[in-house]
Amino acid sequence: MDLGAVGSPPIPVYRILGPLHVADGPDRVSRVPPGRQQLVLGALLLDANRVVSIDHLIDAVWDDAPPATARRQIQICVSALRANLTSIGRGEAIVTRPPGYLLRVGDGELDVQVFAALTAEGESLVRSGDPKAGLALLRQALALWRGPALGGTTGRLRAKAAKLDEDRLAVLETTFDLELNAGRHRQLVGEISALVAQYPLRERLRGQLMLALYRSGRQAEALAAYRTTRELLIDELGLEPGEDLRRLETAILAGDPALAAGPEPAPQQQAPAPAPVRPPSPPPAETVVPLQLPADIGEFTGRSGIVAQVRELLARGGLATRVVALVGKPGIGKSAVAVHVAHLLVEEHFPDGQLYCDLGGTREHPASAADVLGRFLRAMGIPGTSIPDAEDERAEMYRQLVARKRMLVVLDDAATERQVQALLPGSSSCSVIVTSRTRLTGLPGGRVLEVDVLGPDEALDMLATVVGHDRVDAEPAAATALIRLVGSLPLALRIVAARLAARPGWSLAWMLERLSDERRRLDELAHGEMMVRASLALTYDGLHAEARRLLRLLGALDGLSFPTWVAAALLDVDVFRAADLLEGLVDAQMLEVVAVDATGSPRYKFHELIRLFAREQLERNEGDEPRLVALRRVVGGWLALAGEAHARVYGGDFTSLRGDAPRWLPAPSHVDRLLADPLLWLETEHPNLCSAVEVSAAEGLHEASWDLAVTLVTLFEARCYFADWERTHQQALAAVRAAGNSRGEAALLCSMASLQLSWSRARAARELVEPALRTFEALGDERGVALARRNLALVHHRLGDLENAAPLYLAALGEFRASGDPVGQAWVLTQIAQIDLEHGEQELAADRLYEALDICRRFGNQRVEVQVRYRLSDLMVRQGRHWEAEEALTELLAAVRASGDTVGEARVLHKLAVVKLALADPEAAEGLLREALEVRERAMDHGGAAETRAELAVVLAERGDRAAAVGLLGRAISTFAERNMGAARLRAQQVLDRIRTG
């Protein structure tokens, strides 16, 4: 939108900043009836130019209680809206886009878009130094509003409408700041008062009213407004006013000249305090200027972002002492950053001196506040005989001495807020930098900044600065690998760099080889007095016993992130106790929070070197049996949750085998939150689940390893994780064979046969499933026999041997019934129906498919239901009902895409292309086949991709592109030959011969 000149833009066609109104000029008004049509149009306008799903529109109209005909009623509403919009020439504005509709809105046609553009341009002008023009644009933006967004609509749309109302208030508050700064305080008192009455809990508006009253010479009313605000906040919320309001009241009481209206814009509700003026020369007892900062690091590199942030925070003015706390894990470089920033600031901003003390927070006996105050007082020229004994008296003398001085205080390695509290000056002219391994969130007015590991470029620069750029440039790959091995931790990297600098004959590759062995890595990370292990041990020794044990046990896991319940399983405590211990480790910087899971709980992760340290402590302090017991509980937790996820996906514990490994399950309410979307949970925890199979196999927990591996097929199959399917099964297979676990071996072989079938390798699948079937029969395992026989039937089916496939399917059907597995029955019925279709028995096939569909819907199994509906579409095609097939497949495509079923998506796309060909639409068929080919290639489904290429070749040949068709068929035939897909190869060869001879 062009906002180059401030003026009144045309009235937008669609107006939702107030009651819904649609008009293209005064004479072309679209009358949208209230009720459903307005709700649907409102939902489309709130997401203009984006697809809005029908489900979202249903929620917008009916909330959580839609009628059975909801989808049809939405379609009727949309048709009516299109008719209404036709009256203003916009009948084509609403377009159908799966899974819903999209409302096309042009530039300047929607008032909320105009509001956003005017606001952005106005704020940009203010930032660039033209507040007058910016203010005009902001007022123009506010003029678009005619009342609450969408007329104060209720229901699901209210949240989005409320967001727009909040945006308006924020712009109003910014406008008031600019007008107050321009000296319009008298004119604003009435307008702000009205808004305060409407929004009594908005502290920024309250502050603006106080400032307007004060500048209008109404100081008593300004203070009365503060008292009214304070009473309201205490009565309503049980809270005192925020810091900004409290400071404003103090400034009004003191008649602070900084509150007078000035020429500069003030985006905050309170004008900044004037820059501190250096006081006159102190009396002789105060003439000592302490200069206690340690030397800066000569080769300090990187950290530009946090250095700039700290400088800005400490250099700005204010009404209180400015405090910045730098926190981070051991060896992260907190002290280096603090000292470096201090040296950058002292000359310009703190000419009256610097005080520094190492508080020893990680030592057994940290420095007391009284001792530190004594040191500071002596540094400022107070003789020892004059220093009082009591800590509070020392603190009072300290604050008196630094009052009105421009001094910087650096408190390194603080243990607690209490240790720091007495060392804070009371003057706004002073600033304080604190470093700690603990998050000191309780410091009054303090800003806590996290010091993180070095970025890749910063780490490389540090290494090159110490070692020499020529050595790093000569071995760039080794340099990058070294940085990765130490996790970009500054202390570890400085040790590596120092060792290399001390040994010019060492190559970076040699240093890399020395660090590659995890068991020796911490031994290698030592040079002189710099030792990573010693740095970590200081924090570890300060933890209480239960936290130390948890840290050790967590070291038994690999380097992946993990949820809260894992810690609960390790210690066999409830989730809340585990969360408290984990947060203690986070506060001590031994763990870091990396994400939030579906329950709203944090996910945690080790820095790699801290993980190695934890594993060392595990080996030194825990015996094998306690470690295995804890590990068995964690694996049991993954097993229990994965099994429950499978049951929720399949509608019960169907089409799978279970072992008797012990389970460990969190509280049911926690499980329900975790598994609200069971397939999403499996996807999210995919790396951890695969790792649990590997760990349990390696530790000899063979029963758990095979059980978990076969349970994960629910995920592997749905998301085409074929490599993980094969790897986890091979790991578990080695474990069960070593333990002589024949049932586990049979379960894995049967599952691996399914994998081979997914790869279109029927003969390889037969070699696996036949011994599995024999084992299950010998064990009398009815469910195992049913699963194995089903897979063997599918092998014969894929090989084109319908004569042997049919009786095997029928036998498996009976076995699934006998073992109480209805979903297994539905799956087999679908396959038998396919044979019926191939034999021309369409009525019989339909009966079987509708029986299978009824089972799936009764048990809520959407995965098998998709397969049944796919077979029903095949039945429709064979019966010549192509339009019905197209509609069924289009709905099915939306379903498989919504569930992330890539295998199903490829198959449905392929089948839909066949239907399009039958409907004489080869162009659409070609597009669908190319889409299907892309999906299958992405999923590494080589057999399926070959089938799609063969079908695509037929379409291209019919459209005259014989050369491309021949190329596709050649590739397909090669794949069919590699995978022993004889029938498919024969069909493709016949097509190729016809194209060449035609």
N, C-alpha and C positions, 0 to 999 in steps of 0.2 A: 504494500500500500504506500502511495506517495504522500508523505507528510511534510514535504519540503516547506510548505507555507501554512501558517496557522490560519485556519478558517473553518467554516462549518462544512463538514463533508456531507454528502447526500444521506438521507435517512435510509438505514439498511432495510433490506426486504424482510429479513427474519429478525425479530426482536424478542429476546428472552430475558433481557435485563429489566424485568418487570413482568406484568402479565403477558402471556404468549400473544404475539401479534404478527401477522403476515400480510404484507401489502407492498405492491410495486407502484408507489405514488398514491395520491389521495383518492383516485378514482378506480384503482384496481386492488381491491381488498379481498383476501381469501378468508372466508368465514369458517374457522375450524371449530366444530362443536366441542364444548367442554366434555370432560370424561376421557374415554379411552383414546380418542383420536388426538387430543391434546397431549396426553401422556406419551403416546408413541412418537408424535412429532417432536416433543420435547427431548425424548431420549435420543432421537436421530440428530437433532441440532446440537445437543451437548457433545456428541462425537461426530460432528460434521466432517465429511470427506473421509470417514473411516467406516469400516464395516461394523455394523451392530448386529449381533446374533439374535435370532428369534427368541432364544432362551432368555437373553437379557431383556428384550421387549416384554416378554411374558412376566418376568419378575417386576418390571417397572409398572405394569398395569395391575397385577394381582398379588404382588409380594410373594408370600409363601403358600398361597392357596389357589392355584390356578385351576380352572375347570378342565374337564377332559377335552373340551373343544378349543382350548386356548390357542393352539397353533393356527387353527382355521380362523378364529376370530381376529388374530393379528393380521392374517392375510387380508381379511375383509377390511380392517382398519386401514391398511396400507393402500388398498385399492381406492377407498374413499378419499384418502389424503391425496392420492394422485389426481383424482377428479377435482378436488378443491383447488389444488395448485395449478391445474389447467386453466382456471379462470384468470390467472395472472401470468400465463405463458410459461409455466414451469412444470408442466405435467410430466416431463421426462427427468425431473430432478432426483426422484427416488428410483434407484436401480437395484435390481436383485443381484446380490453377490453372496454365494454360499459362505458362511452358514446363516445369512440373514439379508440385510438391506444396507444400502449406503445412500446418504443424502448429499448430492453434489451442491456445494455452495461456492459461489465465485468470490473474488476479492472485493471486500467492502460490503458484501451482502448480509453478513451476520454481525449483529451489534457486539457480541462478546469478542469477536475477532478484532473489530475496530477498536474496542476498548483496550484490548491487550496491545495493539500496535501503537495507539496514542500514548498509553502509559509507558511503554518501553522507550519511545522516542523522547517523551518528556523527561524521564529519568536520565536518559543519555545526555540530554542538553544540560541538565543540572550538574551531572558529573564533569562535563566539559567546560563548565564555568559560565553558563548562560541560564541562571535560575529564573529570570523573568520569562523567557520564552518557554522554558520547561514547565513553569507553573501554569502558563496559559494552556498548554497541551493537556496537562493533568486535569484542569478544570473542565476542558472540552470533553475529556474522556468521562468524567463524572456526570456530565450533562446527559449522557446516553441512558442513565438509569432512570426508571419510572416507578420503582418499587422493588421489593424482594425478587430475586431471580425466579423466573417461571411462576410469578405470582404467589410465592410461598408454597409451592407444591409439597405434597406429603409423599410418604412411601419411599421406595428405593431411590427415586430421583432426588430426594431432598438432600442427600449427602453431597452430590455434585453441585446442586444449586447453592447449598450453604457455603461451599468452597468459593463460588463466585461472589457471594455476599461478603465473605471474609476478604477477598481481593479488593472489593470496593472500599471496605473500611481501612485497609492498609494504605490505599492510595489517598484516601481522605486524610489519614494521619500524616503522611508525607507532605501533602498539600498544606496542612496546618503548620508543620515545621517551617516550610518555605515562607509562608505568609507571616508567621511570627518573626522570622528573621528579617523580613522586609518591613517590619514595624507596624503591621496591621493588627496588633493585639486587641485594641479596643473593639474593632469590628468583629473579631472572632469569638468574643466571650459568649454571645448568645447562641451561635451555631454550635460551638463545642459543648455548651451546657445542655443543649437539646440532645446531642448524641450521648453524652454521659448519662442522662436520664434513661436513654434507650439501651445503652450497653454499660451498666454500672460497674462491671468487673474488669474493664479494659484499663490497665494502669497507664498505658501510654496516653490515652485521652485525658485521664485524670491529671497527669503531669502537664499536659499542654494547657488545660484549663487553669491549673495553678500558676503557670508561667504567664499566661495572658492576663490573669487577674493581678499578679504582682507588678507586671510592667504597666498596667493601667492605674497604678497607685493604690491598689486595693489589697494591701499586704495581709490585713486581718482576714479577709475573705479567702485569700489563697491558703492561709494556714488552716482556716476552718474547713476548706475543701479537703486538705490532707487528713484532718482528724475524722471527717465523715468517711473518707476512703478507708482509713485504718480500721474504724469500727465495723464497717461493712465487711471487709475482708476477714476480720477475726470472727465475726458472727456467722458469715456464710461458709467460709473455708477453713477457719481455724489457723490462718496464716497471717504473718506480718506483711506489710507492703514490701515490694521488691527493693533492691539496693538503690536503684535510680531514684525512686520516689523518696526514699529516706535521705539520700544526699541532697535532693532538691529542697526538701523541708529545711535541712541544716543550712543550706546556702541562703534561703529566704530569711531564716531567723538571724543569720549573721549579716544580712544585707550585702551579700557578696557582689562586688561590682561586675563580676563575670556574667551575672544574670541580665544585665542591661542589654537591650536590643543592639546587635552589631551588624556590620555590613556583610559578613560572611554567612553562607547557608549553614544551617545546623540540622543535619538529618536525624539527630537524636533528640529526645524530648528535653534534654538538658544541655545547655551550652557548655562547651568545655571550659575547664578552669584555665585561667591565664598561666602562661609559662612561668615557672618559679623564678624569682629574682634572687641572685646570690646575696646573702645577707652581708651586713658590714663585718669588718674584721672582728673575730671573737676575742674574748679576753685572753690574757696570756696563758691560762691553764688549758685553753682549747686550741692553741696554735699548732699543735702536732697534727700533721696530715698523714694518717696511716696508709701505707702502700703495701698491702699484704698479698696481693695476687701472685700465684705461682707463675712461672714463665709460660708463655704461650708455646704451642707446638709448632716448630718451624715448618714441618712438612704437612701441616693441616690441609686436608683436601676435602672437597665436596661439602655436603650439608648446607648448601646455599639456601634451600627453602626454610629449614628450621632456624638457621642463623638469622635470616631476614625477619622471620616471625618474632623471634625473641627480641631482636633490636627494636622492632616497631612497638611491641608491647611495653618495653621498659622505658622507651624514650618519650612516650606520649604523656600528656599532663593528666591530672585527675585530682580527686579530693582525698585519696587514701594512698597508702603505700602500695606500689605496684609489685606483685609477687608472681614469679614464673617458676613452676616446678617442672624440671626435666626428669622424666621417669623412663625406665627401660630395663631390659634384662641385663644380667652380668656381662661385662665386656662389650657393651654396645657403644660406649664412647660418650656417656653423659658428662663426665667431668671434663673431657676434652672440649666438648661443645660449650660448656658453661664458661670455662676459662677463656676460650677463644672469643666468645661474644663479649665477655667482660672487658678484655683488652681493646676490642673495637669501640666500646662505649665510653670508657672512663675519661679520656681526654676531653671530649666535647660535652658530655652530659654529667659527669660526676667528678668535678675538679677538687672536691673537698675530701677525697680519699676513697679507699676500698678496704673492706674488712673481709677476711677469708678464714674459714675453719673447716677442717675435715672432722665431721661429727662422729665418724667411726660407727655408722649404723649397722654395718655387717660384722663388726667385731663382737667379741663376747661381752665386753663392757663398753658400750657407747659413751661418748663424752656427755657429761651432764650440762644442762643449760647454765647452771651457776658457774661452772668452770669456764665455759666459753665466754660468758659475760665478763668474767674477771679478765680474761685475755684481751677482749675487745676494749675494756676500760683502760687497761694499761697501754694498749696500742694508741689510745687517744690522749695519753699524757697524764692519766690519773695515777698518782703514786699508790703503791700497794697498801700503805697505812690508811689511805682515805677510802678504800673500796669496802663497802659494807659486807657483812657475812651472809645476810639473808638473800635468797634468790630474787624475791620480789623487789627488794630495795635496790639490788644491782640493776634489775631490769628498768626501774624507774629512773635511775641515774643515766643509764645508757640511752633511754628515749629522750631525756632532756638534752644530752650532749649532741645527739644527731638531729634534733629538731631544727628545721630550717636549713640544714646542711644538704648539699647535693652529694650523697654518698651511695655507693653500691656495696651491698653485702652478699657474699657468695657462701652458701652453706652446703658443703659437699657431703654426700653419703649420709643423708638424714635417715633416722630409723622410724620416727613417728611424727605426727602433727604436733604432739605435746612437746617434743624435744625442740621443735622449730618455733613454736608459738611465742615463747619468751624472748626470742632473738629477733623478732620483727620490729623495726622502727615504727614509731607512731606518726611519722611525718610524711606528707605526700611528696616531699622533695626527694625522698630516698626510694631506691628500688632493691629488690632481693631476688637472687637466683638460688634455687634449691635443687639439688640432685638427689635422687633416691631410687632404690629398687622397688619401693612400695608406692602405690598410687596415693599421693597425699591430697585427696579430694576435700579434706576438711579444713584446709587453710583459708582463713577469711580473705575474700577478694582474690584468691590465687587462681591462676590459669595453669592447668596441667597439660603439658605437651609430651607426647610419646616420642621418644627417640628410637627410630627403627633401624634395621640393618641398612647397610649401604646399597645404593642402586648399582646396577652393573657397571655403568661408566665411572661412578665414583670409586667403586672398589678397584677397578682396573687402574684408575689414576693414582690411588694410594699405593698400589703395588709397584707401579712404574716409578713413582716419586722416590721410593726407598731403594728399590732394586736397580733401577736404571731403565730408561725407556728402550735402550737398544736390546737388552735381554728379553724384555716383555715383547717387543716387536718381533724378535726372532722366533718366539714360541707362543703365538697368540692362543692356540687351542689349549695348550697346557696351562696358560695363565687363566683362561676362562674356567677350566676344570678345577684349578686350585681354589678359585673364588667360590665355585659351587660347593666343593667339598667342605669348606669351612662355613658355609651358609652366609657369606658376606658379613660375618661378625667382625667388627673392627679390631678387637683385641686379638682374635685368632689370626686375622690377616696381617696385623703388624708383627706378630710372632713369626709367621711364615716369611714375611718380607725381611725381617731382621736376620733370620737364619740364612736366607739366600744372600743377603748383603755381606754377611760375615764369611761366606764361603763362595767366592767368585767362581770357583771351579765347578760348583753344582749347577746342573741344568734345572730348569723348571720342571721338566718331565721327571727327573729323579726325585725331586721334592714331592711331586704328585704321586709317584709310586710309593713313597714312604707313608703318605697319608691315606692311601687307598684301603689299607687294612683297618676296618672299623675298630678292631680290638687294640690297635696301637695308636689310633689317631690322637687321643688325648695325651699320650706319652710324647708324641712328636710336637704337640703344640705347647712347647715350653722353650723359653730362651732367657737366660739370666733370671731376673726376678719376675718376668712376665710368664704366667702360667694360666691357661684356661681352666684347668682342673681346680687349681687353688681358688680362682675367682668364683667358680660355681660352688665350691665347698663352703665358702663363707656364707652364702645364702642358704644352702642346704642345712648346715649346722644350726642355723637360726630357726628352722621350722620345728613345729612340735611333732611328737612321735608319729601320730596318725597321718599327718600330711607327708612326712618323710616316707612312710610305708607306701602310701598311695603313689607318690612319685616313683618309687622303686618299681612297683608293680606295673605302672604304666610303661616303664621301660621295656617290658616284655613284649609290648605291641610294636608294630612297625611305625613308620613315620607318617601315617595318614591322620587326618582329623577324626575326632571321635565325639559322640554325644555324651551327655551327662550320665545316662544309665550304665555306660561301660564302667565308669568309676564305681558306681553303686554295686555292680556285679563283682568287681575285683575285691572289694572290701566286704561284700555281702551286707550292705546297709541300704537304707531307703534312699530314694533319688534326691531328696532334699538335703540329707546329711552329706551325700556325695557332692552336691552342688556347692555347699558351703566350703568343703575342703578344696574343691577345684578353684573356687574363686580366691581362696587363700593362696593357692599356688600362682594364680594369675597376678594377684597383688604383689607377690614376691618375685614376679617376672620369670618364673620357671616354666610357665605355660602361657600361651596366648590364645585369645578368643579370635576365631577366624570366620565364624558365620553364626547364624541362628537357624535352628531346625524347625520342623513343622509345628512343634509344640510351643514355640517361642523360647525354648531353652538354648543356651549358647552351645557351640561346638568348639572344641579345643584342639590345640596342636602344639607339639614340641618344636623348638628350634633343633636342628639336627644334632648339634654338639651337646645340647642339654639332654637329648634323648640318649646319646652314648654315655653321658655321665650317669643318668638314671639307671641304665643297664649295668654299668659297672657296680653301682651301689646294690643293685638287685643280686648280682652274682656274689658280692661280698657278704651281704646281710640276710639273704633269704635262702633256705634250703630248697632242694628240688621239689619235695612234696608240697610245702605251702605254695610255692610258685605254680605248680601244676594244678592244685586245687582252685586257685584264683583264676587261672587260665581256663580251666574247665567250665567255670561259671560264666565267663565272658563268651566262650564259644557256645555254651548252652543258651545264652541270651540271644545271640545271632540266630541260632537254630530255632528257638521258640518264636521269635518275631518273624523270621522268614516263613516258617510254617503257617503262622497265623495270616500273614500277607497272602500266601498261596490260597488258603481257605477262603479269604475274602474275595479274591479274584475269581475263583472257581465256584463259589457258592457253597463250599464245604471242602472237606479233606478228600478230594476226588482225584482220580487219574494219577496218583502218586503213591510212593511207598514211604513208610516211616520206620526209622530204627528206634532203638531203645536207649540212645544216649540221653543223659540227664539234661533237662531244660531249666533255664533260669529266666523267669518272666517278671518284668517290673509290674507295678500296680496296674490293675485293669484300666483305670482312667487315663493313665499315662500311655498305655498301649493304644487305647482308642484314639488319642490325639496323634500319636505317631503314625498310625495306620489309617488315618482318615481317607487317604488316597493310597491304597496298598501298593499299586504298581509304581507310583511316584516315589514312595519310600524305598522300594527295591532299587529303583534307578539311582536315587540319591546316595544310598549306602552301598552301591555296587562295588566300589574298590574295597571297602571294609569287609564285605561278605566274601569276596574272592580271597582276600587276605586271611580270613578266618578259616577257610578250607585249607589253605596252604599251611598255616600255623598248626592247625589240629592234626594234619597229616604228618608234619615234621615232628610233632611232639608225641606221636603214637596214639592220638585220640581217634582211632580208625573208624569207630562207629559214628562219631559225630561228623567226621570228614565226609563219608559217603552220603550220609543223610542230608547234610547241608548242600553238598554238590548237586544232588538230584533235585532238591527243592528249588534251587536257583534256576532250574530250567524254565520255570515260570517267567523269569526275567530274560534269560538268554534267548528264548524262543521269540518272545514278544518284541525284543529290540535287536534281534539278529547279532547278538554277542557270541558268534560262533567260536572265535578264538578262545574266549574265556570259558565257554562250555567245554571245549576240548582240554584246555590246560587244567582246570579244576578237577575234571574227571580223571585225568592221567595222574595227578598228584594223589587223589583219594584212592585210585586203583592200586598204586604202589603200596599205600598204607594198609589196605584191606588184604592184599595178597601176602604182605609180610606177616600179618596177624592171623592168616588163615580164616578170614571172615568171608565165607562162601556166599552168604545172602547179600552182603554189601557188594561183593564182586559182581554178582548177577544183576543187581540193581543198576550198577554203573554201566555194565555192558549193554543192558537193555536201553538205557538212556543214551549211550554213545551210538547205538544203532539208530535212534531217532535223529541224532546229529548227522549221521551219514545220509539218512533219507532227506534231511534238509538240504544237504549238498548234492542231492540227486545221485547218490552212489549206492544203488540198491544192493549190488552184490557184496560190497564191503559191509553194509548193514546186516546182511544175512549171516556173514561170518561171525558177527558179534551177538546177534539175537538168538541164534540156535543154541549155543551153549548156555546162555542165560535162561532160556525156556527149560532146558533139561534140569538145570539146578533148581529152579523154582518148583518144578514138578517133583523132584526128589525131596524137597523140603516141605511139600504140601502147602505152599504159599499161594493161596487162591488169587489174591490181588496181583501178585507178581506174575503168575501164569497168564492172567487176563491181559496184562500190559504187554508181556512178551509175545503172546499169540497175536495180539492186535498188530504189533510191529511186524511180525512175520507175514501176516496177511497183507500188510501194506507193501512189504518187499515184493511179494508176488504180483500185487496190483501194479506197482510201478514197472515191473518187468513185463507187463502185458499178459501175465498168466492168470486170467480171471477164473479159470476152472479150479485152480487151487486156492485162489484168494477168497472166493465166496464162502466155502465151508469153514475156512479159518476165521473169517469175520463172524460167522454165525456162532461158532464155538466160543469166541471171545465175548460175543454179546451175552451168551448164557452165563459165562464166568463173571462178567461185570455185574449181572443181575444177582448172582449168588453171593458176591462179595459186597453188595450194597453200594455200588458205585453208579448212580444214575447218569452222571456226566460222561463217564466212560461209555455207557450204553448209547447216549446221544451221539457221541463221536463215531462209534461203530455204525450206527444206523445211517449216518450221513455217508459213510464210505460204501455201505451196501446199496444205498440209493443210487450212488454213482454207477455201480455195476448194473443196477436195474435199468438206468438210462441208456447205458451202452448196449443193453440187450433190447431196447425199445419198450421196456415195461414202465411207461410213464405214470400210469395210475398207481402202481405199486410203489414206485419211487416217491411219488407225492405223499402217499400215506406214511412212509417211513420218515420223510423229511418233516412233515407236520408233527409227527410224534416226537422227533428230536427237538423241534422248535418249542414244543410245549414243555419238555423237560428243562431246557435251558432257561426259559422264562420263569418256570416254577422255582428254580434254584438260583436265579439271578446270575447265570454264567454267560456273560457277554462274549467271551472269547470264542467259545464253541458256537454260540448263536450266530456270530459273524460267518462262520464256515457253513452253517446250515442255510442262512439267507443267501450266501453265494451260490450254493447248490440249487436253491430254489430259482435263482435268476437263470441258471443254466437250463432248468426245466422249462422256464418261460420261453427261452430262446428256441429250444427244440420244438415247442408247441407253436412257434411263430408269433408269440406275443411280445414283439420287440419293443413296443412303446412301454409296456408294463415293465419289461426287463430294464429298460433305460432308467425309468423312474426308481425302481428298486435298487439298482446299482449306484445311482447318484446319491440316494440316501445312505447306502452302505459305505460309499467312499467318504462321506462326511464323518460317519461313525468311526471308521478305522483311522482316519487322520486325527480325530479328536483324542483317540486312545493311544496314538503314537505307534500303531501296529504297521510297521513298514512292509512286512511280508504281505499282510492283507491288502495294504494300499496298492502294492505292485500287481497283485492278482486281480483286484477289482478294476484297476486302470486297464489291464490287458483285456479283461472280459468286456468292459465298456466299449473298448475300441472295436471288438468283434461285433457288438450290437450296432455301433455307428456304421460299420461297413454294411450290415444287413439293411440299415435304413438309408443306404445310398449317400453316406456322408464321409467319403474317404479322407477328406482334409482333416476333419475332427478325429477320425480314427488314427491318422498318422501322428497328430499331436499327442493323443493319449498314449500311444505306444512309445513314443520318444520319452514321455514322462515316466512311464512304467520302466523303461530301460534304465533311465537315470537312477530311479529308486533302487532297482535290483543291483546295479553296479555299486551304488553307495553301500548297500548292505552286503556286498561280496557274495551275492547269490548268483554264482556263475551259471548253474544249470538253468535257472529261471531267466537269466539275462539272455541265454542262447535261445530259449523258446520265444522270447519277445523279439529278438532279432529276426528269427524265421518268420514270425507273423508280420513284422514291419516290412520285410523283404517282399512279401506278397502284395502289400498295399502299394509300395513304391513301384513294383513292376506294373501294377494296374494303372498307376498314374504316369507311366512312361519312363521312369528312371531305372532302366534295366541294369546299368552298371553298378549303381549303389545297391540294388537288390542282390546282385551276384556276390558282391563283397560281403554283405551281411550274412548271406547263406553260407559262404565259405567259412566265416568265423564261427557260425552256429554249429556247422557240421564237425569242425575240429573239436569244439567243446563237447558235443555229444559223444564223439569217439573217445575222448579222454575219460569221460565219466560213465562209459558203458551204457549210454542211453540209446539202445538199439532202435526202438520203435521211432523215437523222435528223429534220430539220424536218418532212418529210411524215408520218413515223410519229407524231411528237408531236402534230401537228395532228389526225390521225385520232383519237388517244386523247382529245384535248380535245373534239372534236365529239361523241364517244360519251358523254362525261361530261355535257356540256351537254344532250344530247337524252334521256339516260337518266333 
